[in-house]
């Protein structure tokens, strides 16, 4: 079955991960770098389509604009449990998910959800 026109509904639940570790004291001078140790734990019901082999998670800092994406790889269980890492702590992110088959045919986007990286 082709995923191209199949509607895929994301029932996302955001579990906020506890903040881990602390930073070292500041140093002198230099340029500031973004703290990308933030993460978001996501969960959704897997697609009922048996041809689905993985999911793309698209995300960005503005609604409807997804500057980045990552592949969950094979996800054998439902609900799907995935942790998105490398995010800026305290930043709000907007996310959608699409399913794909072995040929990388991709479904439509899920509904958009948002949450804050911890």
C-alpha positions in Angstrom: 0.0 0.0 0.0 1.3 3.4 -0.9 1.9 5.8 2.0 1.8 8.9 -0.2 -1.9 9.8 0.4 -2.4 7.9 3.7 -3.3 10.1 6.6 -1.2 9.4 9.6 -2.3 10.7 12.9 0.2 11.5 15.6 -1.0 11.1 19.1 2.0 12.7 20.7 2.7 12.8 24.4 5.7 14.9 25.6 7.5 13.5 28.5 9.9 16.2 29.8 13.3 14.7 30.6 14.9 15.8 33.9 17.7 18.3 33.5 20.9 16.5 33.9 24.2 17.7 35.2 25.3 21.2 35.7 27.5 23.5 33.8 30.9 24.5 34.9 31.6 28.0 36.0 31.9 30.6 33.3 35.2 31.3 31.7 36.5 34.7 30.6 35.7 36.1 27.2 35.1 34.2 24.1 31.9 33.7 22.1 28.8 32.1 23.5 27.7 28.8 22.1 24.2 27.4 22.2 23.5 24.8 24.8 22.4 21.8 22.8 22.1 19.3 25.6 18.3 19.6 25.7 16.0 16.7 24.8 12.4 15.8 24.3 10.9 12.4 24.8 8.1 11.7 22.4 5.6 8.9 22.2 2.9 8.1 19.6 0.8 5.3 18.3 2.5 3.4 15.5 0.9 3.4 12.1 -1.4 0.4 11.5 0.1 0.1 8.0 2.2 -3.0 8.0 4.6 -1.6 5.3 5.8 1.2 7.7 9.5 0.6 8.7 10.3 3.9 10.4 9.4 7.5 11.0 10.8 11.0 10.2 10.5 13.5 13.0 10.6 17.1 11.6 11.1 20.0 14.0 11.7 23.7 14.2 11.3 26.7 16.4 8.3 28.2 14.5 5.0 26.6 13.8 4.8 25.1 10.4 8.5 25.6 9.6 10.6 22.6 10.3 14.3 23.4 9.8 15.5 20.0 11.0 14.6 16.3 10.8 15.8 13.0 12.1 15.1 9.4 11.3 13.8 7.1 14.1 15.1 4.1 12.3 13.2 0.8 12.7 10.5 1.1 15.4 9.1 -2.3 16.2 6.8 -1.5 19.1 3.7 0.6 19.8 3.4 3.1 21.1 6.5 4.4 19.5 8.9 5.9 22.2 11.6 8.2 20.8 14.0 10.8 22.4 14.9 13.8 20.3 18.3 15.1 21.4 20.6 17.9 20.5 18.0 20.6 21.3 18.5 24.0 22.9 17.3 23.8 26.5 14.3 26.0 27.2 13.5 26.4 23.5 10.0 25.6 22.3 9.9 23.2 19.3 7.1 22.4 16.9 7.1 18.9 15.6 5.4 16.6 13.0 6.0 13.0 12.2 5.7 11.1 8.9 5.9 7.3 8.4 7.9 5.7 5.6 8.2 2.3 4.0 11.2 0.3 2.9 11.4 2.4 -0.4 11.3 5.6 1.6 7.8 6.4 0.4 6.6 8.9 2.9 3.2 9.5 4.4 1.6 12.9 5.0 2.6 14.8 8.1 0.9 14.1 11.4 -0.8 16.9 13.3 1.7 19.4 14.7 2.5 19.4 18.4 4.9 21.5 20.4 6.9 21.3 23.6 9.9 22.7 25.5 13.3 21.0 25.4 14.5 20.1 28.9 
